[in-house]
């Protein structure tokens, strides 16, 4: 007479293996969501810094916005709930050279920053 079905021991072993695989897969998926979120924030920070840098590059050397100053603004990320903070400093290095430092970071994580520095020369035209 042949037995049909699984014994209790076989059932417990297979159930444990399936539970282990499902738990490991869930942890990988959750971790990937967090990594993806951090990557999206980093990309947005770099984009906001780059946009401001390109804006300053497009201005003529004598423009009022290129006078020595410290400025900042709060920005809302498009399509996200994240808020960002952007600040920039314009310094006159000499009569023909300006230094612009742009810093952008997420308001929820101010330790993760992007900082770009641009030098603009009157003589070179950029």
C-alpha positions as CSV (number, residue, x, y, z in Angstrom):
1,X,0.0,0.0,0.0
2,X,1.4,3.4,-1.1
3,X,1.1,6.5,1.0
4,X,-0.2,9.5,-0.7
5,X,0.6,13.1,0.2
6,X,3.4,14.6,2.3
7,X,4.5,13.8,5.8
8,X,4.5,16.5,8.4
9,X,8.2,16.8,8.3
10,X,8.2,17.3,4.5
11,X,5.5,19.9,4.7
12,X,7.4,21.9,7.4
13,X,10.7,21.8,5.4
14,X,9.0,22.9,2.2
15,X,7.0,25.6,4.0
16,X,10.2,26.9,5.7
17,X,12.0,27.1,2.4
18,X,9.2,28.9,0.7
19,X,8.8,31.4,3.6
20,X,12.6,32.0,3.5
21,X,12.5,32.7,-0.3
22,X,9.5,35.0,0.0
23,X,11.0,37.0,2.9
24,X,14.3,37.4,1.1
25,X,12.5,38.6,-2.1
26,X,10.4,41.1,-0.1
27,X,13.5,42.5,1.6
28,X,15.3,42.9,-1.8
29,X,12.2,44.7,-3.3
30,X,11.9,47.0,-0.3
31,X,15.6,47.9,-0.4
32,X,15.3,48.6,-4.1
33,X,12.5,51.0,-3.5
34,X,14.7,52.9,-1.0
35,X,17.7,53.0,-3.3
36,X,15.5,54.2,-6.2
37,X,14.1,57.0,-4.0
38,X,17.6,58.1,-3.0
39,X,18.7,58.0,-6.6
40,X,15.7,60.1,-7.7
41,X,16.5,62.7,-5.0
42,X,20.2,62.8,-6.1
43,X,19.3,63.3,-9.7
44,X,16.9,66.1,-8.8
45,X,19.5,67.8,-6.7
46,X,22.0,67.7,-9.5
47,X,19.4,68.9,-12.0
48,X,18.5,71.9,-9.8
49,X,22.1,72.9,-9.3
50,X,22.9,72.5,-13.0
51,X,19.9,74.6,-14.1
52,X,21.0,77.5,-11.9
53,X,24.6,77.2,-13.1
54,X,23.4,77.3,-16.8
55,X,21.3,80.3,-15.9
56,X,24.3,82.2,-14.5
57,X,26.4,81.2,-17.6
58,X,23.8,82.8,-19.9
59,X,23.9,86.2,-18.1
60,X,26.1,89.0,-19.3
61,X,29.1,89.8,-17.0
62,X,27.6,93.1,-15.9
63,X,24.2,91.8,-15.0
64,X,22.8,92.8,-11.6
65,X,22.3,89.1,-10.6
66,X,26.1,88.7,-10.9
67,X,26.8,91.3,-8.2
68,X,28.4,90.0,-5.0
69,X,25.7,88.5,-2.9
70,X,24.3,85.5,-0.9
71,X,20.9,84.2,-2.0
72,X,18.7,81.3,-1.4
73,X,15.3,79.8,-2.4
74,X,13.1,76.9,-1.5
75,X,11.9,74.7,-4.3
76,X,9.3,72.0,-4.6
77,X,10.2,69.0,-6.7
78,X,8.0,68.5,-9.7
79,X,5.9,65.4,-9.3
80,X,7.2,64.7,-5.9
81,X,6.5,65.7,-2.3
82,X,10.2,66.5,-1.7
83,X,11.3,70.1,-1.0
84,X,14.7,71.3,-2.0
85,X,16.8,74.3,-0.8
86,X,19.1,76.1,-3.2
87,X,21.6,78.8,-2.2
88,X,24.3,80.5,-4.1
89,X,27.0,83.0,-3.4
90,X,28.5,85.4,-6.0
91,X,31.9,86.7,-5.1
92,X,34.1,89.1,-7.0
93,X,37.6,87.6,-7.2
94,X,39.0,90.5,-9.2
95,X,37.6,93.2,-11.5
96,X,37.5,90.6,-14.3
97,X,36.6,87.4,-12.5
98,X,33.6,86.2,-10.5
99,X,33.1,83.0,-8.5
100,X,29.6,81.6,-8.2
101,X,29.1,78.7,-5.7
102,X,25.7,76.9,-6.0
103,X,24.6,74.4,-3.3
104,X,21.4,72.3,-3.5
105,X,20.1,69.8,-1.0
106,X,16.9,68.1,0.1
107,X,15.3,69.8,3.1
108,X,14.6,66.4,4.6
109,X,18.2,65.3,4.2
110,X,20.5,68.4,4.4
111,X,23.7,66.3,4.6
112,X,23.3,65.1,1.0
113,X,24.3,68.1,-1.1
114,X,25.5,69.0,-4.6
115,X,27.9,71.9,-4.7
116,X,29.0,73.4,-8.0
117,X,31.4,76.3,-8.5
118,X,31.5,78.5,-11.6
119,X,34.1,81.0,-12.5
120,X,33.1,83.7,-15.0
121,X,35.7,85.9,-16.7
122,X,35.0,89.2,-18.4
123,X,38.1,88.8,-20.6
124,X,37.2,85.3,-21.8
125,X,33.5,86.0,-22.1
126,X,32.3,83.0,-20.0
